Each structure stands twice: as structure tokens, then as C-alpha cells.
């Protein structure tokens, strides 16, 4: 009996040698090939890329061989490549789809496969459903063997992001940046762009090390500690980080403090609306800051709230006039570039904002907190048995749950998980307090996300949430 393969919010991932095996990679690649043969123009071919993890290059080669054997031409990356570069190649080459071998921000012993639609973004829920059907049917198509050729996917992508951001302006400033690729497939990309355009920078963790020593390649605390130290030591105006496959952003202010993805999203949105004045509405995932709603409202823009996973954002981007869309984990994308999250592009755009405003990153965040009210955010990842996870979600949904810690539950929403809005103080015009409980569909994990008007209340709410999950109180 073949192992069960589950698709999560962005493709499939598993533990190397346990779930993530070459055999399973071939099964997933065959299902994608079968989808393309049945629903797309297979002659357009498939782009295949890979990150810096154990087995990624070989797994990508295996996937490419299965697809070529099915009669679909393949362009395979000739080097470790950021996920958004694969997505750009799909769109730029008019390909039928793209495969990226990566498990993004997961620990070193994980790997996976992402599938990109022909539009150059995360495959929509409808597409993923069809791929799953092919997988369940055990599809393994064969045809006249098609061409399999290696390509540089990075150079055209780098040229495109440099056209999208104002590199001349960034190059003219005296700003200094620290760059952290977290040993991921963004290695050398930002540093190369900054070097070419005369931007002062210092780069760390650019080498290939599939063990990601001491960290998970996720640009959040505590994994950005080395970047924080570098920013302070080198007197930088900001630190910019990308995750394992470079589609997510993390940042550090000039004083070494962490700037979460919500603040990055908010800084970028405000700049787009005030400086660029580009048209379009905003998409945010259910677990992101509501500061975005306040910024959008001031400029008369609509906010769409989606389930968690960039595929839902990409789906909306193609059906509506969307300016920007993003999620809690640092994935932010722009319709006028690609319906895809892009850590490299967002690092360039944050530098662009700083250059245009003439301010370091921390000052831009402070300006936001002053104008739109104090918003603080936190997240806890609770690794718990499945039965505890399911019990917590059931109790959260129950009408009898009307209190969390010392705060009353004012209302609940259940777009994706269960969110409590709480009667915690807003300190004038600060954030309305909320906590979201969301169970992972693929692992024994429950995440609690919270926002409030002070860091202390966020910590208190998360502690109360953890107590609620573990012992029902």
C-alpha cells in the first residue's frame, strides 16, 4: 500500500527518507504531469526548480525525468533557485506550470514539492484538488519522451525584480543593509543585486548548508538572532532576511529589534497607497494584522480576508483588481508583478520605501504605530498530540466558551480555525485584541496567533491560550 501523501496550504511536504522519498516525489510529479496532460496545454512544458536542502537537486531531477517521460517538455534549473524565480519563469515562458522542490521554512530534516499554476503563482485550491485526484488514482502517464534541458532561471528573474523596484534611487542613498539568506536558495541574489547597484551592505549565511545550523530557515525570532547582532554591530539601517526558498521576508530595525511580517506588509501598503497611488484592493489572510484594514480604509480600499495559504490570495488576485496580498508568515505579492509571494522583491521594496522616505526601518514602523494606533502581534506553535489538538478546537467552537483568561469573548469567527475577539484594553486607538486557534492539517501542531494594543497583553493572551489548549482552562 503506497504511503498517503497530503497536500497542505502550499503543496506537499514530509520528513526526508520517511515520507519525502524519491518514490513519493515521482508519484507527486506523475500526478502533476497527469493534471497538465488533462487540463492544460502540455506542449508549453513545465519549469522545475529546487532549494538548498538535502536531496533537493536529485529530487528535482527525478521529478523532471517523470514529467519528460510523460511527453511534457521540462526546463530544469541549473542551480539552487528562489521559488519566485520558478514562478516568474512559468509566467515568462508561458509554461503550463512549475514545480519547486522545497519545504520552505521547515526544519532541516523536511523537504517537499510546491506546484505553481500557469499564471505564475501558487496553484489555486481548484487546481490542487485535481492534482490530488490524479494522485489518488495512481496516475503515472507515459508518452513519447520530451526534451529535458537545464536553464538559468535566476538571471531573467533578477532583471525583472530590479525593474520593479527603483534600484537607482536605492543606490544613490547612504543606507546600509544587512542581508541574511538563512542558508537558503536566495543565497547571493540580494547581495549580487546590491553589489551591482552600489548599495552598501553586509551579507551573512550565504553558503549552502542543508543542516541550517542552529536555526530553522524561517525569518522570525529566534532564528534571526545573527541578523539582529549583525545590524547593530555593522550600524545598518535595516536587516533583510529571506526564508529557505526565498518567497518570504523577515526584517530587523536599525536598533536590532525584530520587525514582523505584519509591519513589513503595513509599511509597504502605506507606501503603495500614499506614494505610488496604485489602484486596487488588499487581500490578507485570516491570521494577519488588522492594522492593514485601517490603512486601507483611510484610502478607500476594500480588504478581502481569506483562509490561510497563499493559494487563496493568488486565487483572488486573478479574479479581482488586487494591489497587494499577503499572509502572516511573510509572504507578500503584487498583482502587477506576479500573483506570488516574493521575499527577494519585498526586500528590495522595503529598501525602496526607506530610500524614498529617507528613514531607517524602525522609524517607518514607529510612524505607523503613531498614525494607526499601537498594534502588537505574537504567535505560539504548540506541538501537541492530535487528540489534544482536536479537543481544543472543539472547545473553542463551543458556545459555552465565553472567556479566555481574564477577558470576555466578545465574538467568534471561524473562517479558518477559531478566532476570539476579546474585551482587552485598546489603550486609546490601539488594536482590538484577538486570538486565533488553528490546527495544522498535516502535523501534530496547533498554532495560536494573537494581536493586541500592547506587547504585554499579547503575551498574556497567548499564555491564556496555551493554558486553554493544554488543560481546558
N, C-alpha and C positions, 0 to 999 in steps of 0.2 A: 504493500500500500504506500503510494508516494506521500511524502510529508505535506501537511497542509501549509499553504502559502497565503498569508493575509496581507491585503493592501491597506495601509494606514492613510494618514492625511496627505501624504505625498509619496506614493509608490510603496515598495516592499522593502523591508529591512530585517536582518536577522543576525544571530551570532555566528561569527566566522567558524567554519568547519562543523558547526552543529546544524544550524538552519541555512546559513549562507554557504552553499556548496556549489561547485561548478555545475553539478547536475541540476540543481534548482535554478541557477542562473539561466541555464539552457531552456528549462521549462518556461520561465518568465519571458525570455527572448522569443521563444516559439509562439507563445500566446500573443505577444505584441505583433510579431510577423503575421500571424493569422488575422488579427484585427485589421492590420494595414491592408492585407490582401482582400479582405471582405468589405471594408468600409472606406478606404482611401485610395488614392492613385499610387499604386505600389511602384510605378516607374520612377516616381520622384525620389525614391530612396529614403534611407534612414541615417541620421547622424548618430555616432556613438562616441561618448567621452568617458573619462574616468578621473578619480581623485588620487590622493597620495596614500590610501590605506593599503594594508596587506591584501594581496591578490587582486587589487583593482585593475591593473593593466591586463593581467591574464584573463580575468572575468570579462572584461570589455572585449578582448579578442575572441573569447568563446561565444559571447552574445553576437558579435559581428559575423562569425562563421555560420551560426544557426540562421541568421537573417539572410545572408548571402545564399545559403543552401536552399532557402525558400524561394529564391528567384528575385530577391529585392536588393538593389544596389546599396552598398554601405560606404560611407565616408567615416573612417575611424581616426580619432585624434592621434597625433604623433607625439603627444606629451601630456602630462597632467594638466587638466583644463578646468577652469571655473564652470560651474553649472550654467550661469547665464551666458557664457560663451557658446555652449552647446545649443541653448535656446536661440541665441542670435543666429547661429549657423543654420538652424532649421528654417527660420523665417527668411534669412538672406538667400539661402539656396533653394527656397521653395520646396523643401523636403516634406515627406509625408509624416514625419515625426522624429523624435530624438530620444535616445537612451543615455542616461548618465549613471555610471556605476559609482555609488557613494552612499554613505548613511549619514551625510551631513555633519551634525554636531554630536552624534553619539560617541560613546567611549571607543577606545582603540580596537576592541575585540568585536565590533559590529561592522557590517557592510550592507549594501542594499542596491536597489535599482529604482531610479526615477524615470517616469515616462513623460515626454513633452509632446504636446499636440502640434499640428502643422502650423498653428498661429504663433508658435514660439513661446509657449508658457505651460504651466502645469496642466496636464491633461484634465479636462473637466470631469465632474462626477459621472456624467453620462458615458464618456469615453472609457473611464476606468471600470465602469460596470460591464461594458462589452469585453474589455480585456480579461476581466475576472471570469466571464462566461467562457471565453476561449481556453483559459487556464483550467477551469473545472472540467471542460470537455476533453482535456489532454491533448490539445492541438499540437501538432508537430509537422507543419507543412513542408513539402519538398517540391522544388521546381527546377528549371534549368539554372544552374549556378550563376549568380550575378557577380559583378565586379565588386571587389573589396579593396579600397585604396586608402592610404593614410593621408591625412591633411593637417595643416597648421590651422587650428580653429581659433587660436588666440589673436593673431595679428589683425584680422578683419574686425574682430570684436573690440580690441583696444582702440583701433581707429574710430569706431562708432561711438564709444563712450567719451572719447576725447572731443568729438564734435558736439556731443550733447551738453557737456559741461564747458564752462568758459575757462579753458586752460591758460589762455594768455593772461587773463585777469589774475588767476591764482598765482601764476609765475611771477607777476610783477610785484606781488606783496612781499613783505618781510616775514610772513607767517612761517612757523616751523612745525612740522608734524612728526609724530612717531607712528610707525606703521607696524602692525602685528598680523601676520598671515596664519598664526597658530599652527604651523607646520602643514597647512592645508594647500589646496590646489590653486589658491590665489597667489602662491609664492612668486615673488619677483614682478608681479603685474603692476601693482601700485607703485612700487619702488622704481620700476622702469619708466612709468608714465611721469612720475615726479622728476626723475633724473633728466628725462628728455626735455621737460618744460622748465627746468631751473628752479624747482620748488625745494626749499630747504627741508630735509627730512632725515630721520634715522630709522632703520628697519630692523626688526627683531623676528626670530622664529621663522626664517625663510627657508631653512633647509628641509629636506624630506626626512621625516622620522615617523614611521607609521605607529609608533608607540605613544605619540603625543605626550612626551614625558611630563608627568606631574599635573596634566590637565585633561579635560575633555575639550575638543576644539569648538567650544561654544563661547561666543564673545559676551559673556556675562561674568559677574563675580562668582566664585573666587578666581576663575580661570584667566582673568585679565590683570592679575596682580603684577606680572612682569611689565606689562604695558604701562600700568599706573606708575610704577617705580621709574620707568624709562622717561615718561613725560616730565616728572618732577626733576630727575637728575639732569636731563638734557634741556630743561627750560623750554619745553614745547608749548605751543598754543592749543594743541589738542592731540589726542591719541586716537587712531582709527584702526579698527580690527575687523577682520572677516573670518567667518567660520570655516569648517573643514572643506566645504566645496564652494565657498566664497559667494553664496547667494544671500547671506545675512550680514548685518552690520552691528557692531558694538562700538562705543566711543568712551573717551576719557577726557574730562575737562582739564584746563591748564593747572589746576591745583592737585591733580591726581585723583579726583573723585570720579566715580563711575557715572556715565550718562546713559540711562537705559534707552531701549529702542523706542519707547513711547515719547521720550523727549526729542529723540532724533526725528521721529515722524512729525512731531508738532513743530519743531524748528523748520523743517523742510516745507510743511504745509503752509505755514505763515509766510514764508519767503515766496512760495509759488503764487499765493493769493495777493500779497502786497506788492512784491517787486515785479514778478513775471506777469501777473494778472492773466494767467492762462485759464481758459474756460474748463468747465467740467465739475463733477461732484466727487465725493470722497467715499471710499469703501474702507471699513475697518472690521476686524474680527471681533467676536463677542467678548474676548478677554483683553481688549486694548483700552487705553485711557479715554475717558470721556472729555478730556481737555480738547480733543480733536473736534468734538461736537460744538464746543463753544467757539473755537476758531472759525469753523465752517459757518456757523450761524451768523457771526459778525459780518461775513462776506456774502451771505445769502446763498450758501451752497448746501445741497442736500447731503445727508450722511446715510449710507447703506450699511447696515450691520449684518455680518454673515456668520455662518458656522466657522469653526476653527480649521484652518487648512487653506493654503494659498489657491488651491484649485477652485474654491468658491469665489475668491476675489477675481481670479482670471476669468471665470465664467461671466461675472457681472461686467468686467471690463470690455468684453466683446459685445455685450448687448445694450450697453448704456454709454452715455458720454461721461467717462470717468477720468478725472485728472490724476488721482493718486490712490493707491490701495495698499493696505499694509496689515501686518499681524504682530502679535505680542513678541514673537521670537526674533524680531529684527529683519523680517522680510518685507521690503517696501518696493513697489513697482509703479511705473508710469505708462499709461496707455500710449502716449505718443512715442515711446521708445519700444517697449515690449510688454505684453501682459504677463510679466515675470518679475519676481523679486531679484534684486541685484545688489550684492554687498559692495562690489567694486565701484559701480556707478554712484551709489549712495555716499560712499566715502568722498568721491570727487565732488558731489553736490554739496555735502556739508562744508568741504573746503571752499567751495564756490560762495556759499552763504557767508562764511566768515570773511572772505576777501571782499565781498560786496558791502557788508555791514561794517567792516573794519573792526571786528570784535573777536576775542577768543571765544571758544565754545561755551564755557561756563557762564559768560556774560549773556550770551544769547538765551540760555536756559533761564537765567535769573530774570531777564526781561519778560519771558513767557509767564513765569510764576507770578510776577507782579501784575501783568495785564489780565491774565485769565484765571487768577486765583491759584493758591498752592495745591498742587497735585503730587502725591507720593504713591509709589507702587511697590509691590513685593510679590514674590512667588515662592511656594514651597513644594518640593517634589517628595511625595510620601510613598516610599517603597513598601507596600503592604500586600498581604495575601488577597487573592481575588474575592474571597467571601467577605472580608472586612471592607474592601472597596465597594462591592455591590450593596452591602448593608448601609454604608454611609450615604450613598446616592439615594437609596430608598427612603432613609430617614430625612434626608434633606428635602425630598419631594413632598413628604407627608405634611398635611395641613396642620398637624399638632406641633410642628417645629416653628415656634414663633419668636424664639430668642437665640442669640449667639453670644456667649459670654454675658456681658452686662448690657448688650444692646438689643433693642427690639428689632424684629424683622418687619420692615415697612411693606415690602412686596417681594415677590419672587419672579424670576424669568427663567425659562428653560430651553432657549434656542439651541444650546449645546452644553450639556451639563446643567447644573442648578446654580443660579445666582441669587444671593440675598442682598437686598438694599437695606442698610442699617441706619438707625437714628443716632449715629455718632456725630459729634460736633463738626461743623464745616469751617469754623474759625473765620467767620465773615463770608467771603465768597469762594471758599475752597471747595475741593472735590466732595461730592456726595459719596459717602462710604459704601462700599460693596465688597462682597467676597464671592468668588465663583469656585464651585467644586466640579472637577471634570475628571472622569475616569478614562484612562488610556484603553483603547480598544485592542491593543496588541501586546501589552505587558502588564505585570502586577504593579501598577503605579496609579496613584491619584494625585492630581495637581490641584493646589489651592492658589488662586490668584486674588489679590486684594488691592484696592485703591482707597485712599482717604486724604484728608486735608493736612495730615502730619505724618512723619515717619514713625512716630511713637504709636499712633493709632493703627497704622498698617501692621506693625509688629504685634500689637495686642490682638488685632482681629485674626491674623494668621495663627497665632498661638491658640486662640479660642477655636479656630477652625480645625487645627490639628487635634485638639482635645476632643472635639465633636466627632471627628473621623475615627479616632482610636478607641474611645471609650463611651461614645454616645452622649457626651455632656459638654 
